[in-house]
């Protein structure tokens, strides 16, 4: 069953997506890039709020920012986010020393659940998935770096997406698909069987840097529910 990840840019939005039924609340600053990061104090406040929610709660993730693939830089950024108590730490695999970064992050993977974000519009190398798994990562997902260049399905074919999800799942990794997704993307992408689909712009008035709108969130949630019923 495919879950619903909603990216939020403020503490107020955390409560909106919780009320809207998100399965994963993703802390991301869209004004700072594809994987823009929250400030440390805001992350700490978000974790405190999340921990205080009663009963079953959505998962919580956060991005480390659009970092250069330099081992020391990426490790420091990931350590900063993990130190706030965020359970799922997401980091983009941009161009650079990806293998070195994965090796540098292996010790952190023993203490935090790391998610590798492959970028569909940057010629992603699915051959890195075994290295991601060997480094102890919890999951792998696809997203896009340039939000003005079209959504996920404009860059990768359905067979490509199926290959990614199948390979990641075969390695025991949590799988996710994101990248300027819209409601019409839900059915075909959910049919591929990722663990979750991620949204930001489709949930907002005025695009991904706008404000979350409850009606837009309800529309995506309904599309996901319908895809589950059709499965």
Backbone as CSV, one residue per row, in Angstrom:
resi,resn,N_x,N_y,N_z,CA_x,CA_y,CA_z,C_x,C_y,C_z
1,UNK,0.843,-1.195,0.000,0.000,0.000,0.000,0.877,1.242,0.000
2,UNK,0.663,2.111,-0.960,1.496,3.301,-1.115,1.055,4.410,-0.167
3,UNK,2.018,4.941,0.596,1.738,5.991,1.554,1.888,7.387,0.968
4,UNK,1.606,8.366,1.798,1.524,9.772,1.408,2.548,10.581,2.195
5,UNK,3.585,11.089,1.505,4.554,11.986,2.108,4.204,13.413,1.721
6,UNK,4.127,14.280,2.711,3.837,15.695,2.476,4.989,16.532,3.010
7,UNK,5.593,17.351,2.148,6.695,18.221,2.568,6.144,19.522,3.136
8,UNK,6.712,19.944,4.253,6.230,21.143,4.945,7.398,22.096,5.192
9,UNK,7.087,23.402,5.203,8.139,24.401,5.378,8.035,25.174,6.682
10,UNK,6.961,24.947,7.460,6.781,25.665,8.728,6.155,24.749,9.763
11,UNK,6.249,25.158,11.020,5.600,24.403,12.098,4.098,24.382,11.929
12,UNK,3.521,25.469,11.451,2.078,25.504,11.209,1.680,24.435,10.191
13,UNK,2.492,24.285,9.142,2.163,23.300,8.112,2.248,21.867,8.633
14,UNK,3.075,21.633,9.636,3.137,20.300,10.234,1.755,19.876,10.725
15,UNK,1.080,20.787,11.388,-0.244,20.462,11.918,-1.254,20.261,10.790
16,UNK,-1.116,21.015,9.699,-2.028,20.868,8.571,-1.901,19.494,7.924
17,UNK,-0.665,19.037,7.715,-0.518,17.746,7.053,-0.852,16.597,7.995
18,UNK,-0.648,16.810,9.269,-1.097,15.790,10.228,-2.611,15.638,10.146
19,UNK,-3.317,16.759,10.142,-4.778,16.725,10.026,-5.218,16.174,8.674
20,UNK,-4.382,16.390,7.650,-4.709,15.925,6.308,-4.372,14.475,6.046
21,UNK,-3.838,13.789,7.039,-3.620,12.354,6.919,-2.325,11.921,6.275
22,UNK,-1.297,12.756,6.317,-0.009,12.357,5.750,0.580,11.188,6.538
23,UNK,1.220,10.280,5.834,1.893,9.154,6.477,3.325,9.510,6.877
24,UNK,3.924,10.436,6.140,5.256,10.954,6.457,5.208,12.471,6.375
25,UNK,5.598,13.133,7.453,5.737,14.589,7.467,7.202,14.890,7.160
26,UNK,7.438,15.585,6.053,8.797,15.814,5.558,9.166,17.282,5.724
27,UNK,10.186,17.554,6.535,10.604,18.923,6.823,11.592,19.376,5.751
28,UNK,11.147,20.311,4.910,11.961,20.755,3.784,11.696,22.232,3.529
29,UNK,12.736,22.968,3.165,12.604,24.393,2.866,12.668,24.591,1.350
30,UNK,11.531,24.663,0.657,11.546,24.738,-0.804,12.172,26.013,-1.342
31,UNK,12.262,27.048,-0.510,12.885,28.292,-0.964,14.402,28.175,-1.069
32,UNK,14.966,27.089,-0.524,16.415,26.908,-0.504,16.893,25.795,-1.432
33,UNK,16.064,25.420,-2.399,16.477,24.409,-3.366,15.609,23.175,-3.345
34,UNK,15.996,22.196,-4.153,15.215,20.965,-4.261,15.076,20.256,-2.922
35,UNK,16.170,20.253,-2.140,16.177,19.579,-0.839,16.609,20.556,0.246
36,UNK,16.096,21.771,0.168,16.461,22.808,1.128,16.199,22.377,2.566
37,UNK,17.103,22.767,3.450,17.044,22.313,4.842,16.441,23.357,5.777
38,UNK,15.813,22.890,6.852,15.352,23.746,7.940,16.550,24.114,8.826
39,UNK,16.407,25.238,9.512,17.396,25.617,10.522,17.333,24.637,11.700
40,UNK,18.444,24.511,12.413,18.528,23.550,13.512,17.476,23.806,14.586
41,UNK,17.271,25.059,14.970,16.300,25.367,16.023,14.893,24.978,15.604
42,UNK,14.570,25.186,14.324,13.242,24.822,13.830,13.076,23.309,13.787
43,UNK,14.125,22.597,13.404,14.070,21.136,13.415,13.821,20.611,14.824
44,UNK,14.532,21.169,15.778,14.372,20.745,17.173,12.948,20.988,17.658
45,UNK,12.382,22.139,17.300,11.005,22.445,17.686,10.022,21.496,17.014
46,UNK,10.289,21.155,15.769,9.405,20.234,15.050,9.436,18.843,15.664
47,UNK,10.619,18.386,16.034,10.740,17.064,16.659,10.000,17.038,17.998
48,UNK,10.115,18.103,18.771,9.418,18.170,20.059,7.914,18.112,19.852
49,UNK,7.435,18.829,18.868,5.993,18.821,18.591,5.545,17.439,18.134
50,UNK,6.333,16.847,17.248,5.998,15.508,16.735,5.963,14.479,17.869
51,UNK,6.930,14.534,18.766,6.962,13.582,19.866,5.779,13.755,20.823
52,UNK,5.255,14.965,20.896,4.151,15.243,21.821,2.797,14.806,21.282
53,UNK,2.717,14.485,19.994,1.431,14.054,19.448,1.000,12.739,20.108
54,UNK,-0.237,12.642,20.542,-0.700,11.413,21.185,-1.025,10.321,20.176
55,UNK,-0.977,9.088,20.638,-1.411,7.967,19.817,-0.522,7.724,18.610
56,UNK,-1.007,6.932,17.654,-0.236,6.672,16.434,0.036,7.986,15.699
57,UNK,1.237,8.119,15.178,1.600,9.362,14.506,2.298,9.070,13.191
58,UNK,2.284,10.021,12.262,3.035,9.832,11.019,4.528,9.789,11.294
59,UNK,5.272,9.248,10.349,6.724,9.288,10.437,7.195,10.720,10.192
60,UNK,8.442,10.998,10.567,9.004,12.336,10.405,10.344,12.233,9.684
61,UNK,10.491,13.043,8.620,11.752,13.080,7.880,12.186,14.521,7.686
62,UNK,13.461,14.700,7.343,13.990,16.037,7.068,15.131,15.928,6.076
63,UNK,15.288,16.967,5.274,16.354,17.020,4.285,17.579,17.744,4.856
64,UNK,18.747,17.474,4.264,19.983,18.093,4.762,20.422,19.287,3.923
65,UNK,19.652,19.629,2.882,20.040,20.727,2.008,20.710,20.222,0.741
66,UNK,20.806,21.090,-0.256,21.459,20.740,-1.521,22.973,20.860,-1.343
67,UNK,23.563,19.800,-0.855,24.983,19.822,-0.499,25.861,19.295,-1.631
68,UNK,27.093,19.837,-1.776,28.046,19.251,-2.721,28.459,17.878,-2.221
69,UNK,28.734,16.970,-3.162,29.084,15.609,-2.771,30.546,15.516,-2.333
70,UNK,30.822,16.180,-1.215,32.118,16.130,-0.551,31.902,15.425,0.785
71,UNK,32.585,14.317,1.060,32.284,13.510,2.252,32.164,14.295,3.547
72,UNK,33.109,15.169,3.844,33.073,15.902,5.108,31.851,16.822,5.189
73,UNK,31.523,17.464,4.062,30.385,18.392,4.037,29.070,17.643,4.222
74,UNK,28.903,16.573,3.477,27.655,15.807,3.547,27.502,15.162,4.919
75,UNK,28.571,14.594,5.438,28.477,13.962,6.761,28.100,14.982,7.832
76,UNK,28.708,16.164,7.790,28.406,17.193,8.792,26.953,17.646,8.692
77,UNK,26.462,17.816,7.470,25.079,18.248,7.289,24.102,17.184,7.781
78,UNK,24.396,15.926,7.475,23.527,14.836,7.926,23.588,14.671,9.443
79,UNK,24.761,14.814,10.020,24.903,14.721,11.480,24.099,15.830,12.165
80,UNK,24.123,17.036,11.590,23.376,18.156,12.180,21.889,17.842,12.246
81,UNK,21.344,17.317,11.162,19.917,16.998,11.145,19.608,15.837,12.078
82,UNK,20.415,14.792,12.031,20.167,13.620,12.877,20.242,13.967,14.360
83,UNK,21.112,14.905,14.712,21.287,15.271,16.124,20.044,15.917,16.715
84,UNK,19.160,16.431,15.893,17.924,17.035,16.399,16.883,15.982,16.774
85,UNK,17.115,14.732,16.393,16.170,13.666,16.701,15.237,13.307,15.571
86,UNK,15.406,13.918,14.411,14.593,13.536,13.250,14.906,12.087,12.891
87,UNK,13.904,11.213,12.804,14.189,9.797,12.572,14.708,9.481,11.166
88,UNK,14.132,10.121,10.142,14.499,9.846,8.759,15.242,11.050,8.188
89,UNK,16.482,10.843,7.764,17.326,11.933,7.261,17.562,11.721,5.770
90,UNK,17.102,12.680,4.960,17.160,12.556,3.501,18.309,13.384,2.932
91,UNK,19.056,12.775,2.001,20.153,13.506,1.375,20.224,13.193,-0.107
92,UNK,20.421,14.233,-0.908,20.457,14.081,-2.349,21.797,13.585,-2.853
93,UNK,21.757,12.725,-3.872,22.974,12.229,-4.509,23.259,13.093,-5.731
94,UNK,23.880,14.238,-5.492,24.250,15.146,-6.565,25.577,14.685,-7.173
95,UNK,26.063,15.399,-8.187,27.325,15.037,-8.831,28.488,15.257,-7.867
96,UNK,29.467,14.365,-7.921,30.625,14.482,-7.044,31.064,13.127,-6.531
97,UNK,31.669,13.110,-5.363,32.203,11.882,-4.782,31.102,11.144,-4.012
98,UNK,30.178,10.568,-4.771,29.045,9.889,-4.139,29.522,8.689,-3.334
99,UNK,30.416,7.884,-3.907,30.909,6.699,-3.192,31.589,7.091,-1.882
100,UNK,32.386,8.159,-1.918,33.046,8.621,-0.705,32.057,9.099,0.339
101,UNK,30.998,9.760,-0.116,29.974,10.246,0.818,29.229,9.085,1.461
102,UNK,28.904,8.078,0.668,28.206,6.921,1.225,29.067,6.234,2.279
103,UNK,30.352,6.092,2.003,31.248,5.468,2.978,31.358,6.309,4.246
104,UNK,31.404,7.639,4.082,31.528,8.525,5.244,30.278,8.501,6.102
105,UNK,29.140,8.185,5.496,27.871,8.195,6.223,27.558,6.870,6.904
106,UNK,28.339,5.841,6.631,28.033,4.520,7.182,27.959,4.513,8.713
107,UNK,28.872,5.189,9.426,28.730,5.205,10.887,27.425,5.857,11.352
108,UNK,27.007,6.917,10.682,25.755,7.578,11.057,24.555,6.678,10.801
109,UNK,24.644,5.844,9.777,23.535,4.947,9.446,23.240,3.957,10.560
110,UNK,24.189,3.788,11.486,23.939,2.930,12.646,23.097,3.633,13.702
111,UNK,22.985,4.961,13.582,22.261,5.747,14.586,21.037,6.474,14.036
112,UNK,20.937,6.590,12.735,19.818,7.304,12.118,19.395,6.551,10.863
113,UNK,18.167,6.756,10.458,17.644,6.129,9.259,17.867,7.083,8.084
114,UNK,18.817,6.753,7.226,19.195,7.612,6.111,18.441,7.213,4.841
115,UNK,18.032,8.219,4.090,17.335,8.014,2.827,18.140,8.679,1.720
116,UNK,18.573,7.911,0.735,19.312,8.447,-0.407,18.316,8.916,-1.467
117,UNK,18.478,10.152,-1.916,17.573,10.722,-2.912,18.291,10.784,-4.259
118,UNK,17.866,9.934,-5.184,18.373,9.950,-6.547,17.604,11.014,-7.332
119,UNK,18.286,11.711,-8.219,17.679,12.833,-8.928,17.384,12.440,-10.376
120,UNK,16.101,12.352,-10.682,15.659,11.820,-11.968,16.108,12.653,-13.155
121,UNK,16.318,13.952,-12.951,16.725,14.836,-14.043,18.229,15.051,-14.084
122,UNK,18.992,14.249,-13.343,20.454,14.353,-13.335,21.100,13.001,-13.649
123,UNK,20.519,12.287,-14.590,21.059,10.983,-15.016,21.373,10.085,-13.825
124,UNK,20.368,9.702,-13.048,20.626,8.900,-11.852,21.231,7.541,-12.178
125,UNK,22.175,7.126,-11.365,22.854,5.844,-11.545,22.256,4.823,-10.576
126,UNK,21.348,4.005,-11.083,20.714,3.005,-10.223,21.715,1.941,-9.771
127,UNK,22.861,1.898,-10.435,23.893,0.961,-10.026,24.478,1.285,-8.666
128,UNK,24.163,2.477,-8.140,24.628,2.845,-6.796,23.763,2.238,-5.691
129,UNK,22.624,1.685,-6.047,21.726,1.165,-5.017,22.385,0.120,-4.113
130,UNK,23.155,-0.826,-4.641,23.816,-1.766,-3.732,24.756,-1.077,-2.747
131,UNK,25.434,-0.007,-3.186,26.309,0.730,-2.278,25.500,1.444,-1.197
132,UNK,24.352,1.971,-1.588,23.466,2.626,-0.622,23.040,1.625,0.454
133,UNK,22.639,0.448,0.012,22.219,-0.584,0.965,23.384,-1.047,1.828
134,UNK,24.556,-1.218,1.230,25.722,-1.693,1.971,26.171,-0.678,3.021
135,UNK,25.899,0.615,2.768,26.256,1.662,3.729,25.273,1.746,4.887
136,UNK,24.231,0.914,4.859,23.288,0.867,5.967,22.119,1.817,5.864
137,UNK,21.889,2.368,4.681,20.767,3.287,4.506,19.439,2.562,4.699
138,UNK,18.441,3.321,5.166,17.100,2.765,5.363,16.313,2.734,4.068
139,UNK,16.547,3.713,3.177,15.740,3.762,1.977,16.377,4.540,0.848
140,UNK,15.685,4.519,-0.298,16.102,5.263,-1.479,14.852,5.780,-2.173
141,UNK,14.951,6.985,-2.701,13.814,7.554,-3.410,14.292,8.312,-4.642
142,UNK,13.360,8.589,-5.516,13.601,9.430,-6.683,12.908,10.762,-6.494
143,UNK,13.572,11.824,-6.907,13.004,13.171,-6.887,13.596,13.908,-8.083
144,UNK,13.305,15.191,-8.221,13.896,16.000,-9.279,14.634,17.183,-8.670
145,UNK,15.685,17.617,-9.334,16.470,18.754,-8.857,15.910,20.075,-9.367
146,UNK,15.555,20.118,-10.648,15.042,21.339,-11.271,13.525,21.259,-11.349
147,UNK,12.860,21.965,-10.467,11.408,21.878,-10.390,10.710,22.587,-11.543
148,UNK,11.463,23.343,-12.350,10.868,24.028,-13.503,10.958,23.197,-14.773
149,UNK,11.591,22.037,-14.695,11.845,21.230,-15.896,10.910,20.040,-16.026
150,UNK,9.770,20.075,-15.357,8.816,18.980,-15.454,8.927,18.003,-14.306
151,UNK,7.894,17.208,-14.169,7.823,16.264,-13.070,8.598,14.990,-13.326
152,UNK,8.519,14.096,-12.372,9.269,12.839,-12.412,9.051,12.075,-13.708
153,UNK,7.789,11.969,-14.134,7.473,11.144,-15.303,7.913,11.787,-16.612
154,UNK,8.342,13.045,-16.578,8.898,13.683,-17.771,10.346,13.264,-17.989
155,UNK,10.959,12.693,-16.961,12.386,12.372,-17.024,12.673,10.884,-17.065
156,UNK,11.800,10.071,-16.503,12.028,8.635,-16.483,10.779,7.907,-16.952
157,UNK,10.972,6.847,-17.714,9.851,6.061,-18.211,9.314,5.140,-17.120
158,UNK,8.151,4.592,-17.349,7.596,3.644,-16.382,8.515,2.445,-16.169
159,UNK,9.097,1.859,-17.235,10.047,0.758,-16.985,11.237,1.183,-16.116
160,UNK,11.725,2.428,-16.322,12.812,2.923,-15.476,12.383,2.965,-14.011
161,UNK,11.186,3.495,-13.779,10.691,3.629,-12.414,10.466,2.268,-11.773
162,UNK,9.945,1.344,-12.548,9.745,-0.014,-12.023,11.085,-0.669,-11.691
163,UNK,12.073,-0.409,-12.529,13.400,-0.983,-12.279,13.983,-0.433,-10.988
164,UNK,13.821,0.877,-10.775,14.341,1.492,-9.549,13.647,0.918,-8.317
165,UNK,12.328,0.913,-8.327,11.578,0.429,-7.164,11.884,-1.043,-6.903
166,UNK,11.922,-1.845,-7.975,12.197,-3.265,-7.793,13.585,-3.533,-7.257
167,UNK,14.570,-2.807,-7.789,15.949,-3.008,-7.330,16.116,-2.569,-5.880
168,UNK,15.541,-1.415,-5.535,15.653,-0.923,-4.160,14.961,-1.865,-3.183
169,UNK,13.771,-2.307,-3.549,13.041,-3.217,-2.663,13.788,-4.539,-2.510
170,UNK,14.393,-5.006,-3.584,15.149,-6.249,-3.519,16.331,-6.169,-2.571
171,UNK,16.800,-4.941,-2.319,17.902,-4.726,-1.382,17.409,-4.405,0.028
172,UNK,16.112,-4.494,0.219,15.545,-4.240,1.540,15.371,-2.770,1.876
173,UNK,15.367,-1.901,0.857,15.260,-0.465,1.082,13.815,0.021,0.989
174,UNK,13.460,0.961,1.845,12.207,1.693,1.729,12.267,2.472,0.425
175,UNK,11.147,2.542,-0.319,11.165,3.177,-1.635,10.168,4.329,-1.710
176,UNK,10.574,5.389,-2.403,9.693,6.533,-2.573,9.875,7.173,-3.931
177,UNK,8.809,7.779,-4.440,8.833,8.510,-5.702,8.271,9.896,-5.463
178,UNK,8.969,10.904,-5.952,8.537,12.290,-5.809,9.089,13.083,-6.993
179,UNK,8.799,14.371,-7.027,9.309,15.224,-8.088,8.206,15.922,-8.843
180,UNK,7.680,17.007,-8.265,6.614,17.806,-8.899,5.436,16.935,-9.320
181,UNK,5.049,16.011,-8.451,3.931,15.125,-8.762,2.607,15.863,-8.638
182,UNK,1.651,15.452,-9.468,0.300,16.004,-9.445,-0.689,14.862,-9.223
183,UNK,-1.959,15.221,-9.063,-2.970,14.193,-8.762,-3.050,13.142,-9.865
184,UNK,-2.838,13.569,-11.126,-2.925,12.605,-12.227,-1.752,11.625,-12.244
185,UNK,-0.719,11.900,-11.476,0.413,10.979,-11.389,0.169,9.862,-10.377
186,UNK,-0.799,10.044,-9.508,-0.968,9.114,-8.391,-1.250,7.701,-8.859
187,UNK,-2.256,7.519,-9.706,-2.640,6.166,-10.112,-1.515,5.425,-10.826
188,UNK,-0.893,6.021,-11.856,0.181,5.268,-12.522,1.391,5.002,-11.642
189,UNK,1.740,5.929,-10.762,2.906,5.720,-9.913,2.596,4.769,-8.762
190,UNK,1.406,4.870,-8.193,1.036,3.932,-7.134,0.994,2.508,-7.677
191,UNK,0.638,2.375,-8.957,0.601,1.060,-9.584,1.965,0.398,-9.667
192,UNK,3.034,1.193,-9.586,4.393,0.656,-9.599,4.741,0.037,-8.245
193,UNK,4.073,0.507,-7.199,4.234,-0.091,-5.876,5.291,0.481,-4.975
194,UNK,5.607,1.797,-5.042,6.557,2.344,-4.060,5.929,2.373,-2.674
195,UNK,6.751,2.487,-1.650,6.221,2.575,-0.293,5.498,3.902,-0.060
196,UNK,5.936,4.948,-0.744,5.248,6.232,-0.603,5.462,7.101,-1.832
197,UNK,4.553,8.051,-2.032,4.671,9.107,-3.027,4.800,10.429,-2.286
198,UNK,5.701,11.310,-2.776,5.951,12.569,-2.096,5.417,13.768,-2.861
199,UNK,4.854,14.721,-2.104,4.226,15.900,-2.707,4.601,17.166,-1.960
200,UNK,4.695,18.258,-2.704,4.785,19.601,-2.138,3.950,20.571,-2.969
201,UNK,4.368,20.842,-4.206,3.678,21.834,-5.022,2.203,21.548,-5.207
202,UNK,1.837,20.268,-5.380,0.432,19.909,-5.595,-0.434,20.156,-4.372
203,UNK,0.198,20.365,-3.224,-0.537,20.598,-1.983,-0.702,22.080,-1.676
204,UNK,-0.111,22.931,-2.523,-0.008,24.358,-2.187,-0.773,25.268,-3.144
205,UNK,-1.106,26.440,-2.631,-1.545,27.541,-3.474,-0.297,28.311,-3.885
206,UNK,-0.102,28.509,-5.186,1.056,29.266,-5.636,2.306,28.449,-5.797
207,UNK,2.189,27.127,-5.983,3.367,26.302,-6.201,4.074,25.908,-4.921
208,UNK,5.244,25.282,-5.081,5.914,24.636,-3.944,6.387,25.615,-2.883
209,UNK,6.582,26.883,-3.236,6.974,27.864,-2.228,5.769,28.593,-1.644
210,UNK,4.560,28.189,-2.079,3.346,28.787,-1.535,2.919,28.133,-0.233
211,UNK,1.676,28.347,0.123,1.143,27.818,1.382,0.303,26.575,1.133
212,UNK,0.415,25.635,2.045,-0.396,24.425,1.939,-1.875,24.766,1.989
213,UNK,-2.651,24.037,1.188,-4.094,24.261,1.159,-4.800,22.952,1.508
214,UNK,-5.660,22.943,2.511,-6.316,21.702,2.938,-7.072,20.991,1.813
215,UNK,-7.734,21.758,0.916,-8.495,21.122,-0.162,-7.575,20.392,-1.132
216,UNK,-6.419,20.987,-1.417,-5.466,20.344,-2.311,-4.920,19.074,-1.672
217,UNK,-4.678,19.134,-0.387,-4.184,17.964,0.323,-5.237,16.849,0.334
218,UNK,-6.485,17.226,0.512,-7.564,16.244,0.512,-7.698,15.579,-0.857
219,UNK,-7.453,16.343,-1.915,-7.541,15.801,-3.270,-6.474,14.736,-3.500
220,UNK,-5.251,15.005,-3.047,-4.183,14.017,-3.201,-4.464,12.788,-2.348
221,UNK,-4.921,13.018,-1.133,-5.239,11.893,-0.248,-6.332,11.020,-0.866
222,UNK,-7.335,11.641,-1.485,-8.420,10.892,-2.115,-7.898,10.087,-3.310
223,UNK,-7.017,10.696,-4.096,-6.452,9.985,-5.237,-5.668,8.757,-4.775
224,UNK,-4.943,8.888,-3.681,-4.212,7.744,-3.141,-5.167,6.663,-2.637
225,UNK,-6.237,7.085,-1.977,-7.223,6.114,-1.484,-7.860,5.355,-2.637
226,UNK,-8.164,6.053,-3.714,-8.772,5.409,-4.882,-7.802,4.434,-5.534
227,UNK,-6.516,4.787,-5.553,-5.534,3.886,-6.147,-5.411,2.606,-5.322
228,UNK,-5.569,2.723,-4.001,-5.508,1.527,-3.151,-6.720,0.628,-3.382
229,UNK,-7.882,1.242,-3.555,-9.093,0.458,-3.796,-9.035,-0.269,-5.127
230,UNK,-8.358,0.362,-6.111,-8.275,-0.240,-7.441,-7.224,-1.330,-7.521
231,UNK,-6.318,-1.359,-6.548,-5.213,-2.330,-6.586,-5.712,-3.768,-6.393
